[in-house]
């Protein structure tokens, strides 16, 4: 069954209820947000923007409205042209009602500190980004980002340990985690069994080509079981929300 029915529209309040985080969190809660073509492509011409639609963009922005922090991989941030979240890009009244900070920071996963100090993540933002990196990242790169205002966190030796990274976010009071990709970050979260919710939009497109899938990384010890929480539709696109079984 599809909800809402094709002759009805879901209200903003209902949409918020569906996509909001649990109350009283005592640990980071990770909601992953992705869009895919119906044949499994994660991008068109190298970017996910070619797959989105009005409803997908609304849910994407709702994720930023509801979170404490946006989590994203460095490559996704670069390819998609990320800048920091600005006050006018989130709904202030909603965040105030939920007791959230006016603007969520962006936390960037980058094992080698590949973000430049001149990146718009640092120069075009209302709050400094958090850089989640490793001991293997060149010290001069880490220092340059810190000098530019970033909160640099070492969370692993060669690769970013996602459990350590989430602990660092938790230490900063950032428990409502909105992960916007990319596939390697999603794959690392799956491997560590740290995905609580997956919000995925299936765009009515056959993209073909050699585009990758939404998750890419080492196999977990076993597949993670998920339960379908909601099904929405917009024109011919499906917006699905899955929750980890037992949570």
C-alpha positions as CSV (number, residue, x, y, z in Angstrom):
1,X,0.0,0.0,0.0
2,X,1.3,3.5,-0.8
3,X,1.0,6.3,1.7
4,X,-0.3,8.9,1.2
5,X,-2.9,7.7,-1.3
6,X,-2.4,9.2,-4.8
7,X,-5.3,11.6,-4.3
8,X,-3.8,13.1,-1.1
9,X,-0.8,15.1,0.0
10,X,1.3,14.6,3.2
11,X,1.5,17.7,5.4
12,X,4.8,19.2,6.7
13,X,3.9,18.1,10.2
14,X,3.3,14.5,9.1
15,X,6.5,14.5,7.1
16,X,8.4,15.7,10.1
17,X,6.9,13.0,12.3
18,X,8.0,10.3,9.9
19,X,11.6,11.5,9.4
20,X,12.3,12.9,12.9
21,X,14.8,11.3,15.3
22,X,13.7,9.5,18.5
23,X,13.4,11.5,21.7
24,X,15.9,11.3,24.5
25,X,18.9,9.9,22.5
26,X,21.8,8.7,24.6
27,X,24.0,7.9,21.7
28,X,24.5,9.0,18.1
29,X,21.6,8.0,15.8
30,X,22.5,7.8,12.2
31,X,20.0,8.4,9.4
32,X,21.5,7.9,5.9
33,X,19.9,9.8,3.0
34,X,20.5,8.6,-0.6
35,X,18.9,8.7,-4.0
36,X,19.2,6.0,-6.6
37,X,17.8,5.2,-10.1
38,X,15.5,2.2,-10.3
39,X,18.4,0.3,-12.0
40,X,20.7,1.0,-9.0
41,X,22.8,3.9,-10.2
42,X,23.9,6.3,-7.5
43,X,24.6,9.2,-10.0
44,X,24.1,10.6,-13.5
45,X,27.1,12.1,-15.2
46,X,29.0,11.7,-11.9
47,X,26.5,13.6,-9.7
48,X,23.5,12.5,-7.6
49,X,21.7,15.7,-8.4
50,X,20.6,14.3,-11.8
51,X,18.5,11.8,-9.9
52,X,16.6,14.1,-7.5
53,X,13.2,15.6,-7.8
54,X,11.2,18.1,-5.8
55,X,10.1,15.6,-3.1
56,X,13.6,14.2,-2.7
57,X,15.0,17.7,-2.3
58,X,12.3,18.4,0.3
59,X,13.3,15.4,2.3
60,X,17.0,16.2,1.9
61,X,16.4,19.7,3.4
62,X,14.2,18.2,6.1
63,X,17.1,16.0,7.1
64,X,19.2,19.1,7.7
65,X,16.3,20.8,9.6
66,X,16.1,17.9,12.0
67,X,19.8,17.0,12.6
68,X,22.5,18.0,15.0
69,X,25.2,17.4,12.3
70,X,25.5,16.6,8.6
71,X,28.0,13.8,7.9
72,X,29.5,13.5,4.5
73,X,32.5,12.1,2.7
74,X,35.1,14.4,1.2
75,X,34.7,13.2,-2.3
76,X,30.9,13.7,-2.2
77,X,31.4,17.2,-0.7
78,X,33.8,18.0,-3.5
79,X,31.8,16.6,-6.4
80,X,28.5,18.0,-5.2
81,X,30.0,21.5,-4.5
82,X,29.3,21.6,-0.8
83,X,29.5,24.7,1.3
84,X,28.6,25.1,5.0
85,X,25.0,25.1,6.1
86,X,23.8,28.7,6.4
87,X,21.1,30.1,8.6
88,X,18.7,30.8,5.7
89,X,19.0,27.2,4.4
90,X,17.3,25.5,7.4
91,X,14.0,26.3,9.0
92,X,14.8,28.3,12.1
93,X,11.4,27.9,13.7
94,X,11.5,24.1,13.4
95,X,15.0,23.9,14.9
96,X,14.1,26.2,17.7
97,X,11.0,24.2,18.5
98,X,13.0,21.0,18.6
99,X,15.7,22.6,20.8
100,X,18.4,22.4,18.2
101,X,21.2,24.8,17.5
102,X,20.4,27.4,14.8
103,X,22.6,25.7,12.2
104,X,24.1,22.2,12.0
105,X,27.8,21.9,11.3
106,X,29.1,19.6,8.5
107,X,31.4,16.8,9.5
108,X,33.6,15.7,6.6
109,X,35.2,12.2,6.5
110,X,38.6,12.5,4.9
111,X,41.4,10.0,5.7
112,X,44.1,12.3,4.2
113,X,42.7,15.7,5.1
114,X,42.0,16.4,1.4
115,X,39.8,19.4,2.1
116,X,41.6,22.7,1.3
117,X,41.5,25.6,3.7
118,X,40.0,27.7,0.9
119,X,37.1,25.3,0.5
120,X,33.6,26.8,0.7
121,X,33.0,24.4,3.6
122,X,35.2,26.8,5.6
123,X,34.8,30.1,3.7
124,X,31.0,30.0,3.1
125,X,29.4,28.7,6.3
126,X,27.6,29.9,9.4
127,X,29.5,27.4,11.6
128,X,32.9,25.8,11.3
129,X,33.1,22.3,9.8
130,X,34.3,19.2,11.7
131,X,37.1,17.4,9.9
132,X,37.2,13.6,10.8
133,X,40.6,12.4,9.7
134,X,43.5,10.0,10.7
135,X,47.0,9.9,12.1
136,X,48.2,9.2,8.6
137,X,47.0,12.6,7.3
138,X,49.9,15.0,6.8
139,X,50.3,17.1,9.9
140,X,50.7,20.3,7.9
141,X,47.2,19.6,6.3
142,X,45.6,19.1,9.7
143,X,47.2,22.2,11.0
144,X,46.2,24.3,8.0
145,X,42.6,23.3,8.4
146,X,42.7,24.0,12.1
147,X,44.2,27.4,11.5
148,X,41.4,28.1,9.0
149,X,38.8,27.5,11.7
150,X,37.9,23.8,11.3
151,X,37.5,21.4,14.3
152,X,40.0,18.7,13.3
153,X,39.4,15.3,14.9
154,X,41.8,12.3,14.5
155,X,39.6,9.2,14.4
156,X,41.8,6.4,13.3
157,X,45.2,5.4,12.0
158,X,45.0,4.8,8.3
159,X,41.3,4.9,7.8
160,X,38.6,6.9,9.6
161,X,37.1,4.6,12.3
162,X,33.4,5.5,12.1
163,X,32.7,4.4,15.7
164,X,35.5,6.7,17.0
165,X,34.2,9.5,14.7
166,X,30.7,9.1,16.1
167,X,32.1,9.1,19.6
168,X,33.7,12.5,18.8
169,X,30.4,13.8,17.6
170,X,28.7,12.5,20.7
171,X,31.3,14.3,22.8
172,X,30.2,17.5,21.1
173,X,26.5,16.8,21.9
174,X,25.8,15.9,18.2
175,X,23.7,12.8,18.3
176,X,21.2,13.4,15.5
177,X,23.4,12.5,12.6
178,X,22.2,13.1,9.0
179,X,24.6,11.2,6.7
180,X,24.4,12.4,3.1
181,X,27.0,9.9,1.7
182,X,28.9,9.1,-0.2
183,X,29.0,5.3,-0.9
184,X,32.3,4.7,1.0
185,X,31.1,6.4,4.1
186,X,27.8,4.5,3.9
187,X,29.7,1.3,3.4
188,X,32.0,2.0,6.4
189,X,28.9,2.7,8.6
190,X,27.3,-0.6,7.4
191,X,30.5,-2.6,8.2
192,X,30.5,-1.1,11.7
193,X,26.7,-1.7,12.1
194,X,26.2,2.0,12.8
195,X,23.2,2.7,10.4
196,X,20.0,3.2,12.3
197,X,17.8,4.4,9.4
198,X,18.1,4.5,5.6
199,X,16.1,7.0,3.7
200,X,16.3,6.2,0.0
201,X,14.5,7.7,-3.0
202,X,14.2,5.6,-6.1
203,X,14.1,7.9,-9.1
204,X,12.0,6.6,-12.1
205,X,15.1,6.5,-14.4
206,X,17.1,3.8,-16.1
207,X,20.6,5.4,-15.9
208,X,22.7,2.5,-17.2
209,X,26.4,3.3,-17.5
210,X,29.0,2.3,-14.9
211,X,27.8,4.3,-11.9
212,X,28.4,2.7,-8.5
213,X,25.9,1.6,-5.9
214,X,24.9,3.6,-2.9
215,X,27.1,1.6,-0.5
216,X,30.7,0.5,-1.2
217,X,33.1,-1.1,1.2
218,X,34.2,-4.3,3.0
219,X,31.5,-6.9,3.6
220,X,30.0,-6.8,7.1
221,X,30.1,-10.1,9.1
222,X,26.4,-10.6,8.0
223,X,23.8,-8.6,6.1
224,X,22.0,-6.1,8.4
225,X,18.2,-6.7,8.7
226,X,16.0,-3.6,8.2
227,X,12.3,-3.0,8.6
228,X,10.2,-0.8,6.3
229,X,8.9,2.2,8.2
230,X,7.2,4.3,5.5
231,X,6.5,4.5,1.8
232,X,5.8,7.8,0.1
233,X,5.4,8.6,-3.6
234,X,5.9,11.7,-5.7
235,X,4.8,11.3,-9.3
236,X,6.6,8.1,-10.2
237,X,9.4,8.3,-7.6
238,X,9.3,6.2,-4.4
239,X,10.6,7.6,-1.1
240,X,11.3,4.7,1.3
241,X,12.4,4.8,5.0
242,X,14.0,1.7,6.6
243,X,14.9,1.2,10.3
244,X,17.4,-1.2,11.7
245,X,15.6,-4.2,13.1
246,X,15.4,-4.2,16.9
247,X,16.0,-0.5,17.4
